[in-house]
Amino acid sequence: MRRAPIVIGSPVRGSGWYDGNGCCADPTSAHRTTILADNGTYVTPEIFAIDWIRVVDGAVHTGNGSQLRDWRGTYGAPLYAVADGRVVAAVDGRPDIAPGASPLLSAPEYFTGNEVVLKIAPGQYAVYFHLKRSSVRVRVGQRVRCR
């Protein structure tokens, strides 16, 4: 059954934001080409992922960008619900991982870091991954609104 697309808002506010590694114009984007094994098959879980990056004073980061604090406009910026929905997952307290670092993870679920998952329609979810430690302000079951 074909459904109408869900119209969503932006998860960030203000000017200077751009899609820094996401769908869909560049078929070689890391998110478009990531393939993971899952239950005996391969999946492309990041095909519609977007890395929102903010340009501040003409640059996306200070220094060489290897430290999270170098990403002054992006790292720690407030995030907003892209649609009305209900929080179905909220994880905080996982360590932050610097850009380009190869983290040593003890389990696959740690790949996403701190996260929030919103159910925005039947079978449809908005997922926020790699959030700053101690920044998750919602809890499972909470209703959120797009504003």
N, C-alpha and C positions, 0 to 999 in steps of 0.2 A: 504494500500500500504506500503510495507516494504522499508525503506530508509537505505542507508549506514550510519554507525555511523559517527558522526562528530569528527574529531581529534582536540583536543584542547591542548594548551600549559599550562604551569604552571602560576598561578597568582602571584607567589613569585620568587625571585631570590636568589642565594647563597646556601650555604650548611646548613645542620642541620634541614631542615624542615621535618615534618611528619604529617600524617593524624591523628589528635588527637581525632576524634569522628565522623567518617564518614562512608560512604558506602564502602564496601559491605561485607567484611569478617565477621564482627560481627553482627549477626541478632538481638542482644539485644542492639545495639547502640541507644543512645537517638534519633538520627536523623532518624533511621530506624523505631522506635516505636512511634514517635510523631503522634498523631491523633488529628485533629481539625475539628470542625463542620463548614460546609460551605453550605449555601443554602439547608438546610434540609438533608444533607448527611454528611458523614465523609470523610476527605481527609488526605493524608500523604504528606504534602507539602515539607518535608525536607528529603525525602528518599535518595536523592543523594547529600545532603549537606556534606561539608567537613570543619572541623575546622582546619586550618593550624596553627601549633604550632612549634616554633623554639627552638631548644636546643642550649644554649650558655654556654660554660664552663661546660658541663655535666648536666645542669639543665634547666628546662623550665621556671622557675621563681625564683625570690629571695623572701625572707621572706616566708609568708604563701600563697602568691598568691592572696590575697583578694583585693589588690589594682591594678588598671590597670598598674601603673608604675612598679609593680613587674615583669611584663611580658616584660622585656627589649628587647628581640629579636623579639617578635611578635607584640606587641601593637605599632601601628604607622609605621610599616614597609611599604615601598612602594608596591603598587599592580599594576599589569600589565594586559592588555587585554589578555584573553586566546585564542581569535580568532579575526580576523577582523570583525568589525561590526559597529552598530550604537547605540548610547546611547538613550534609550527610557524612562528611568527614572533616576533622580539624585536628592537625598535629602541630605541636610547637615544642621547642626544646631541643630539637636536633641541631648539631653544630652547623655553622655557616661554612661554606666552601668557597675559597677564593676563585675568581675567574681563571680558567685554564688549568686549574689544579686537577690532579688525578687522585680523587679521594679513595681511601681504603674503606670500603663499606662492609659491614658485617652481615648484611642481608639485602636482597634486591629492593625491598620497600624503602630503604634509606636513600636510594638514588634520587628521589623527588625532594628530599629535604623536608623542611616545614611546609605544610600544605593545607589548602582548604578546597573542598569539593562541594559545589552547589548543584542540587537537582533543580533544573529550570523548566522542565517539561517531562512528560513520560518518556523515559529512556534517553533523556538529553541532560548533559551535565556541563557545567563550566568548572574548569580545574585551574587552580593557582598553585604552582610549584615553586620551589627554591625561594621561599619567603624568609625574610630576616628573622633570626632567632628572637623569641620573645615579642613578636609583632602580631601574632594571631589573636584577634579580639572577639572571635565568634565561637560558638559551641555547637555540637551536634544537636539537631532538632530545631535550632533557631531559624526563624524566618527572616529573610533579608529582602530589601527593596532596592531596585535600580533608581537612582536619583540623578 
